[in-house]
Amino acid sequence: MTPGAAAAIILSAGFSARMGEFKPLMPLGGMPVLERVIRLFRTAGVGRIHVVVGHRGPELTPLIERQGARAIVNPRYAEGMYSSVKAGAAELDDSTEAFFALPVDIPLVRPTTVSALLQACPAGGSAICYPTFGGRRGHPPLIGCRHIRTILDDSGDAGLAGLLRKLKLHARDVPVADEFIHADLDTPEDYRRLSGLLER
């Protein structure tokens, strides 16, 4: 699949409750976390980048627009991340074959991982490709747009992971040399660890 056939949905609507600070705007390697994630997809050639916002959304919109991405407001963000997946998927245009779904708090995924998923995912919009490292799946999955109606109709009670388990017949694993597909930025300890890795 070519980068032009894909879109990215960055999930950035949450409360950052465990961190104690607003994660999207925290500095990481000389730029805000959200800017780093947008640049990840831009570097890999993905032009259609959508950022779903909710909590403190107006603070993020100027950054999003400066980076050439599009802000999508999720008025139901308090219901959890799946509501943001729905909000983003509903805005994709018909020419999009697949989309990446990446929470903003997994900010160090390598552009080569995004490129590897694009290369491994066939055209047609039915495959769901997962990056794997050490035999374990991580983020971001590349989800064929043929599944958007299923995503929109699902209750979301089991989250995106639960829905994707129902679609396991469409799954493909793509091994990548990228430990950061598992690197969550959830707590102050996570922040110090990832900041230290970047400094080194």
N, C-alpha and C positions, 0 to 999 in steps of 0.2 A: 504494500500500500504506500502511496506517495504521501509526504507530509501535507500536501494541499488537500487531500481527501479526509483528513482527520481534524478534530477540534480538541481542545483541552478545557476541562471544567475544573477549576480550582475552588475547593470548598473552604471558604473563609468567613463563615457566618457565626461561628460559635462564640462562647463566653470566655474561653481561656481560663476556666475556673481553677484548674490544678496548677497552672503556671503562676497565677497571681498578678501577671502583667498581660497586656494585650499582645498576643503572639505575632499577629501579622505585621506589627510595626516595630517589633524588637530588632535591634541591629544584629546582624550575623554576617561576619566577614565583610564589613564595610558597607552594608546596605540592609534595608528592612527585609525581614523574612519573606514577605509577600513579593517584593520586587525580585528577590532571588528565584522564587518559584516561577514567576512569569518569565524571567530570562532563561530559565531552564528550557521551557518549550520553544521560546523564540530561537534559541541557539540551535535546537534540533530541527528548525524549519517549520514548526507548526505555527501557522499564521492566525488561526481563529482561536483566540484565547478568551475564555469567559471566566470571570471571577464572581462567585455567588457570595453576596454579603448580607449581613443581618445586623448583629450586634455591632454598634459603632460604625455602621456602614458608611455614613457620610464622611467619616475620617479617611476611609480607604479609597473612595471614588477618585479623588484627584491623582493619587499615586497610580491607580489602575489606568486611568486615561492617559497619563504621561507615558506609560509603557505601551500604549497602543492596544490595550486590551479592553474588554467590555465588562462593565459591572452589571450584574443581574441581582436585583433585590429579592430576597426571600422573606416575605412577611411572616412566614410560619417557622422561622429558624429556631424558635424555642422548642419546637417539637423534636429536634434532633437532626443529625447529619443527613438522614435519608430524605428529609424534606428539601434539603439543598440540592441533593442529587436530582430529585424530580424537577426542581425549579430550573436547574441548568439544562437538563435533557430536554425540557419542553421548549427551550429557546433555540435549539439547533435547527439549522435549515435543511431542506431536503437533499442538498448536494453533499452533506456530510455522511461519510460511510461508517465512521467509528469515532469514539471519543475516549480520551483519557480522563479518569476521575482521580484527582489527587488532593488529599487534605493539605492545607497550607502548613501543617505542622510536621510534614515529612519533606524538609526543604533541601536536602543534599543529594537527591537522586541525580545521577550523571546524565548529561545529554546523550551520551552513547547508549544508555539504557532505552531512552525514548526512541532513538533511531533503530535499535535492535528490534524493538516491538513492532515498529512500522514495517520493517523489512520482513518480519516473520508472519505478519498478519495478512491473509489474503484479501483481495478485494471482494466486495459483495455484502459486507456488513453483518455476517452471522457469527463470526468467530469472536471469542473472548480470550485475549492473550494476556498471560500473567508473566511478569519477570520473576525469576527464581534465583536465589543465591544460597549456596549450601543446602540445596534440596528443598528450600522453603519459599513459598510464594510471598511476594511483597507488593509494594506500590510503585507505579500506578498501573492498574489493569487498563487494557485497551479494549473497549466494549463496542461490539458491532451495533450500529444504529437500528438494525432490525429488531432489537430488543427494547427499544424505547417505549413502545406501547405497553409491554409487560412491566417495565419499570414504573410507568405512570399509573398503571392499574393496581399495582401491588400495595398492600397496606403499609409495608415497611416495618412491620413489627419485629422482624429479625434483622433489620438493617440491610445495607447493600450486600454484605457478605452472605447473609441468609438467602437473598434473592439469587445471587450468583451461584450458590450451591444448587439451586433448582435448575440452573442452566448448565450444569457440569458437562453435558454431552457436547457443548460447543467450546469447551475449554482447551487451550493450548498453553503449555509451559515453555517459556523462553529463558534458558540459562543466561545470566549476565554476570560480568565481573564487577559487581557493585553491591557492597555490603550496606550501602545507605538506603536501599529499598526497604530496609527494616528499621531505619533510624528515626524514631518518633521524637518530637520536641514537645513533651507533655509537662515536664516538671523543671524547676530551677536546676536540678542536678543534670537533667538532659541538656539544658541550655549550656551549662558550663562545659560539659563533655564535648558537645558538638563545636562550640566556640574554640575549644582547645585543639580539636582536630584540624580546624581550618587554619589556625595560627601556625600549626606545624607543617 
